[in-house]
């Protein structure tokens, strides 16, 4: 696979992960709104959105992107185990939830209750773990079809090289 195509697919994965994080925010907000019963879901969806709210959400998206990148979620995981990848995703989503808690405290976001944070963490972790595991299955299938392979030259004739 050429370098440009590889970078394009990696950028698509990054956007997909951030989209899942936004989905987790919406799901957590709907649960909190439904739980409070002060506002119906229709009223919640018809609320006006301020530019300030978009700016805060953009800061969260940037923070999540940095957390995921620094956590190594976009490094090659061909040789790692599924369990190791799940642990890395759980660590990254936990840090993202902690960043959301800090941001909610700084910006005084009233909807960020403990229930909101728990639902956000559960939804974000479950969706990203499921998507990563499905991606692993898809890539394994493609490798069995002769795609997405790497050629390796092994030098030597000892038992390990022959294996």
Beta strands, then each sheet from edge to edge (+ up, - down):
end
